[in-house]
Amino acid sequence: MAFLTADNGPTIGQRHVLTKNRYVLGRHPECDIVVDAGAVSRHHAQLFRMGPEFFVEDMNSRNGTFVNDQMIFGRHRLKTGDRIRVCDIAFSFQGDTEADDPPSGMAVLVDDGQEPSMSTIMSKLDVSSEAGSVRFSATPEAKLKALLEITRNLGKSLSLDQVLPQVLNSLFKVFLQADRGFVVLQDPQGNLIPRWTKLRREGGSDTIRLSRTVVNEVVRSKQAILSADAAADERFEMSDSVADFRIRSMMCAPLINGDGDVIGMLQIDTLDQRNRFKQEDLEVLVSVAIQAAVAIDNAQLHESLIQQRELARDLELAREVQTSFLPNRRPSLGGYLFFDFYEPANHIGGDYYDYVPLPDGRWGIVVADVVGHGVAAALLMSKLSASVRFSFVLENEPARALTHLNQSLCTDNFDGRFITLVMLILDPARQTVTVVNAGHMPPLLRRHDGTIEPIGGAQSGLPLMIDSQVEYQQYTADFAAGDCLLIYTDGITEAMNNLGDLYGNDRLSHCLTCSDPCRVGQAIIEDVQTFIHGRPAKDDMCLVCVAATAE
């Protein structure tokens, strides 16, 4: 098993297990190993396996790839200890035969058939109290040696794949009689999973059985336990894992984090009858477990931070991709002014709007709301973006265009999702606006005399993707100089304040005080923000406002 470990940068300490035949390093989020730095090319370098050996090769990057501070040209064979540098980000390579103690075998927890009896416990030590209050009788020299050993090994470790073997390596150096060592950790669901194993003697079974009875007892009681003769200990007389390995002595200690929660346990055991573990050994193991728990907790936090960074980077990229589906400029059309606003509740959202120029001088305007928000809604929104424009090309009339759009979307499987959408055709030559509605809020039309009316509501049909047989109806209204039209999504009207009140249609209508779309749009945005008073938005917000001027 070969490894590539980040020596610096935002993922310092992260170790990549090289199990595939090819890995691409670069800035692009789809690279196998993402190197998030501005000077790094999108696809900067590649690692690949040829037989038992690994090679690195630059992929025509802008700034080159270096091995041991020497720029490489063509493929370069790697050996353990080589330092690969991509701009300012460096990685250390470890080859198959010299990697730092990968797991010696796969450990599994096995049920032993009974609960442990407490009648023959030789020694136990409560670790649930504060670490500083645990009292030991082991010699200070032994404890100091153990703690110095693990501190030295874990001082620069920020990856679980480094921390876990180093914990066991330290224990094997302190306890020379140890034959097996295990680290068991809790996963996010609370299940106990063997995460790392070390054997003094190789060549055993590929699957190593670890007693669930022992693990559960240590985790439940938060007590370290010592069995000087595990094979004869009645607590474990039904334990196949103890009997199979002829274990003569065993020590276990819980791993407890700074909040006092058990995150796992350590176990070491031996079959050496002459050097069984003693009480002072158990106390040293507890000392090591306290230090190891800190290192493991820090490594888990570091890995969580890396995952959060990767998620944030992916979401930011998704937001950039989604934004590319939205108009990058408003129409420049004589006699008309436009305003638009879009704000997703999360990094990415499900609201959508677009302006589509038509061959005869008309303009299509679309505002839609995909049910829900987040990644799934955004994916459907991207599908909608392409389908809307295609429907405008196929059909001249908006009702037929929307009917075709619905039929097209109904053929896709989006797990019961649906879309509300309003489609408008602005016709400058006739000074009209034609509305066709698929379950969306009716647009609000403010006339030049100040009257406000919703239009096209009576002709509204079902939302898209519910029934492929729906035929939509359209409504045409005059749209003359001084008129102003507002299209919006329910993220505006359903914005909620700290008292649980909704913004509502009445308050929205009060913002339609003039025929200037920019003033109207800004007034609505500011009024919604005033209303929610800093409360996070629960839904995406989108609005489009268009006005006919006197030109």
N, C-alpha and C positions, 0 to 999 in steps of 0.2 A: 504494500500500500504506500503510495507516494502522497506528499502533502505540499501545499504552497501556503505560506503564512505571511500575512501583511505585517510589515515591520513598522510602518508609520501610516499617516493619513487617517481619514475618518473611520476606517474599519480596522485599526491597529489591533493586532492579536488574533484576528479572525483567521482560522485555518480551513483551507479548502482541501477536502479529500479528493484526490485525482483518480476517480474510478472510470471515467470515460476515456476514449482515445483522443479526444480533441477538446480544447478549451480556448475560447476567444476572450481576450482582455480588451476592454475599451470603455468609452463613455456611454455608448448606447445602452439603454436599459435592457435590451434583449441579449446582451453579451453574457457569457457564462460567468465571468468574473467582472463585475462593474467597477470601473476605476473612475470615481466621480471627481474629476479635476478638469478645469477649463482647458489646459494645454494638451490634454490627452485626446487622441483621435477617437472617432466613434468606434472604429474597429482597429485597435492599435497593434496588437501582437497576438500570436497564437502559440499554445503549447500543444504538442501532440506526441503520442506514443508510437514508437516503432520497435516491436519486439519488447524486450525488457527495459528499453531506454526511453527517456523523455528528451524532446528537443523543443527549443523556443525559436520563433521566427518573427521578424517584424513584418507588418502588413502594410507597407508603404505609408507609414505614419508620418506626420509632419515633423516630429521631433526625435524620431528614432527610438530604438529599444537598446538597453544596455545590460550586460552581464558582467558583474564585478567591475563596474564603472568603465567598461570598454564597449563601444558601440558595436553591435553585431551586424553582419551582412550575410544574408542567407540563413540557413538553419544552423543552430548552434546546439551541440549536445550538452545536456545538463548533468551535473553531478551534485551529490549532497553537499550543501553548504553554499552553493552558488546563490548570488544575490541578483535578482532580476529587477531592473529599475525602468519604470515607465514614467517619464518626466520626473516629478519629485516623489513619486510613490514607489516604494521598494517592497519586494517580496523575497522571502527565503525559501529555497527549494530543498526538500528532503526526499531522497529516492526510496525505492521499494525496500531494499534490504536494510536500510539504516534509519528508518523512521523511528521516532521515539515511542517505543513500547505500545503499538496498537493493541487492541484487545486480543488476548491469547485464545479466546474461545467465546462462544455465545452463551451467556448465562441466562437461565430462565428460572422463575419462581415456581416451585412445585408445592402442592398441598400435601400436608403430612398426616392428615387424618384425625388430629385431635388438638385441643388447646393445650398449651404448655402448663404443666403442673409447677407450682412455685415451691414445692416442698424440698427440692434438692438444689436450689440456687446456691452456688458456692460464694458468689460475690456479685453485688450490684452497686451502681453508683448513680445517684440522681443528677442528671445534667440539666434539668428543667429550670433551675435557679440561675441567677446571674453568674456569668462565667467567672467573675472575680471572687465569688463566694464559695466555689467548689474547693473543698479541702483535700489535699493529697498527702500521701505518706511516701511516695516515690522520691528517690533522691533528686535534689535540684539539678545535678549534673545530667541525669537521664532526661528529665523534662527539657532542660535547656538544649541538649543535643537534638531532641526531636523537634522542638519548635524552631531552632535555628535551621535545621535541615529543611523543614517544610517552608519556612519563610524565605529562605534562599531560593528554593525551587519555584515558589509561587509569586515571587516579588514582581515579575514582569508578565504574568500570565493573565490574559483577559478573555481567553476562549476556553469553554468547557472541554474541548478536545485536547487542550494542553493541561488544564488544571487537574482533571480526573486521573490521567496516568501519573502525573507528578505526585499527587497525593499518595498513590499506591507505591510508587518508587521510593518515596520518603519512608513509608512504613516498612518496606522490605529492607531498607538500609538500617533502620533502628532495630527491627525484630528479625534477626538473621535466621531464626528457626521457622519463619512463616513460609507456608507452602502455597497458600491461595489468598488472594485479596479481592474484595468486591466493593464497588460503590453503587448503592441503590438510591435513586432519586425519585421524587414525586413528579409526575407530569402535571400539566395545568388542570386536568380533571381529577387529580388526587390519587391516581393509580401509581403503585410502586413499581418502578421499572429498573432492572439491572442495567446500568449505563457503562460500566467499565470493569474489566476483569484482569487480574494479573496472576500468572502461575510461575512458581519457581522452576518447575520442571515442565518442559514442553512435551508435546506428543500425546496428550491425553485425548479424551473425547471432545468432539467438536461442540457438543452441547453440555454445559456444566450446570448441574441442578443445584439450586440455592433454596434453602428451606424458607417457605412462606411463614411457618410458625415462628421461627427466630426473628425474621424481619418484622412481622406484625407486633410481636412482644416488645421489641426495642422501640418501635415507633409509637405504639400505644402508651407505654409507660414513661417514655422519655428517659429511660434508664439504660446505662451501659451495663452489659452483663459479661461475666466470665464463667466459662465452664472448663475446669482443668482437665476433665476427661469426658469429652462430649459423647464419645461412643457409649459410655456407661451412664450418661446423664438421663434420668427418666423423663426429663422435660422433652428430650429429643429422641426418645426411644422409637418413635414411629417415623422419624425423619429419614427418608431414603437418601437424601443428600449427605447426611452425616454418615450413614452406614456405608454407602457406596465408596466414599473416599477414605474410610477408616480414620476419620478425624479423631485425634486424641485430645486436642485442646482448641478452644475457640474463644475469640473476643469480638464483641460488637459494641458500637457506640452510635447514638443518634447524632445526626447533623441538625443543629438548631440555629436558625438565623437570628438577626438582631431583634426581631419582633417576638421571639420566643416560640416560633412555629417550627415544627419538624419538617425539614425539606428532604430528608433521606437518612441513610445510615451507612456506616463503615463496618466491614467484617473482615477479619483475618483469622486464619486457622492453620493448624499444623498437625502432622501425623508423627512428629518426633516425640517419642515417649520420654526421652531424657530431658527435653527442654520445653516442658509445658509452660503455658503462660501463667503468670502470678498476679497478685493484687497490684503490685507496683507497675506491672506492664499495662494493666487495665487503666490505671491513672494516667500513664503516658499516652495511651491511645485516646483517652478523653481530651487531653491537652491538644493532641494533634487534631482531633475532630472539631474542637472549638475553632482552631485556626483554619482548618479546611472548610468549615461551614462559611466562614467569612469570605474566603477566596471563591468558593462555589457560588455563593449568593451574589458576589460582585460580578462573576463571569456571566451568571444568568441575567443580571441587570444590564450588563454590557451587550449581550446578545439581543436582549429585548430592545435596547436602544438602536442597535444596528437594524433590526427588523422594522422599527418605527421609521428610521431614516429612509430605508428602502421603500417602505410604503408611501411615505411623504413624497419621495422622488417620483414614484410611479403615479401617484395621484396628481402631482403637478404636471407630469407629462400628459396624463389623460385629460387634464383641464386644457392644456395647450392644444391637444388634438381636437377636443370638443369645440373650443373657441374657433378653430379653423373652419368649422361647419357653419358658423354664424357670419353674417355680413361684416366685412371690414370697413365698409363705408355706407353712408346713407345715399339714397338716390338723389341725383341732381336733375330735377325736373321743373321746368319753368311753370310758375303758378302754384307750386306746392312746396310745403316745408315738412320735414320729417324729424321725429325724435324717437329714440329707442333706449331701453334700459333692460339689463339682464343681470341677475345676481343669484347664483345657486346657493342653496342652503348649506351644502357641503362643498368640497373641492370641485365636484362635478355634479351636474344636475340633469333634470329631465325636461325643462322648459325649452322651447325652440321658437325662433322667429326667422323670417327670411323675406327678402325682396327679390322678385323674379321679373326681369324685363321681358316683355312679350314682343313678337315681331311687328305687331300693328300699332305700336306706341303705347299700348296699355301696360300696366304694371300689376303683377300679382303680389299680394301681401299675405303672409301666413303667420299665425301665432298658434302654438300648440302646447299641450301639457301632457307629458307621458305620466301615467299614474305612478306615484312613488317618486323617489329621487335616489341619487347615488349611482353606482356603476351600472346596474342593470338598466335603469332608466336612461342613462347616457348612451348605452349601446343601442337601445331601440331608437333614441333620438338621432343617432348617426345614420341608421337605416332609413329613418323618415326623411332626413335631409335629401338624400339621393332620390328617393321615391317621389317626393313632391315635385321636383324639377322635371322628372321624367313624365309625370302625369300632365303637367302643363304643356309639354311638347306634344303629347298624344292627343289631348282634347282641347278644343278652343273654348268651350263653355265651362265655367267653374263647377257647376253641378256635376257634369259628366267627368270632369277631372277628379273631383273628390270621390265620386263613385268608383272610378278606376283605381284610385289610390287605396281605397278601403279593400277592394277585391285583391289587390296586390299584397297588402299587409296581412290579410287573413290567411294567405297561403303559408306564412311563416309561423313557426312555433315559438311563442314568447311566454308560455306558461301562464295564460290567463290575463296578461296585461292588456290595457287598452289606452287609447289616446283621445283626448278631446282636442278639437282643432277648429279654427275658424279661418276661412279662406276668403279674401276679398280681391276683386278686380277693379282697379282704379282706371277709369276711362276719361282721359283729359278732353278728348274730342267731344264727347257727349256730356261731360261734366256730371258723371254718375259714378256710383260705387255699387258693385254687386256683391252680395254676401251669401255664402253658403256655409252652414254651421253643422258640425258633428259633435253635438253634446257639450259645446263650450258656452261660456257666458256670452250673451249677446254684446256686440260692440255698442259703445255709447256715442251717439251723434249729437253734438252741440251745434245748433243752428246759429246763424249770425245774429238772431234776435235774443239769444240767451236760453232758449228752450232746449231741454235735453231729453232725448228719447233713445231707448234701446232699439236696435233694428235687427231684423232677421230672426228674432226669437221664435216666432210662430212657425217658421219653416225649418227649425232645427231638427236634425235627425239623431240617431244613436251615435255614441262615440265610435271611433274606428276600431276595427279588429273584434267586434262583437258579432256581427251578422254580415256575411259576405253578400247577401242578397239585397241589402238596403240600397235604395235609389234616393239620392239627396236632392233637395229642392233649393232654389236660389231666390233671392229677393234683391231688387234693384231700387236704390234711392237716389234722389238728386244730391249732388255734392258741389255746391256753388261757393263763390268767394265769401269768406267769413265763416264757413262751416269748419268744424274740427271733429275728428273721429278718434276715439280711444279704444284700443284693443288691449286686453290684459289677461293675466292668469290668476287663478284663485289664491296664489301666494300673496297677492296684494290685499284682497278683500278679507281673507281669513288670517291675516297677521293678527297676533294675539298680544295683549298687554299683560302686565303682571297680575291683573285682577281676573284674567281669563276672558275678557271681552274681546270680540272680533272687530276688526277695523270696519268692515261692512260697506255695502253699496252706497248708502246715503252719504257717508263721509267722503267716499270717493267722488261722488257727483258734485259735492260742494267745491272740489278743487278745479272743476271745469269752469273757471271764471272768465276765460277769454279764448281767443282763437289762435293764440301763439303756442305751437306744440311744445317748444322748449320750456316756456314758462309753465305750461300745464304739467308736463312731465316732471320737471324739477319740483314743482309744488307738491305733487303726489308723493314723490320719494321722500322729501323732507317731512311731510305730514305723517307718513307711515313710520319713519324713524322716531319722530316725536311721540307717536302713539305707543309704540312698543317699548320705548324708554330703555333701550339697551338689552332688551330680552332677545336671546338668539332666535333667528328665524327658523321656523319648523318646515317651511316649504320654499321652493324656488320662487323668485319674483321676476316677472317679465311684463313689459308693456311696450306698445308701439303707439305713437300718436302722429297723425298726419292732418294737415290743415290746408285748405284751399285759400290762396291769397288773391288779391285784387289784380295781379299781373295778367 
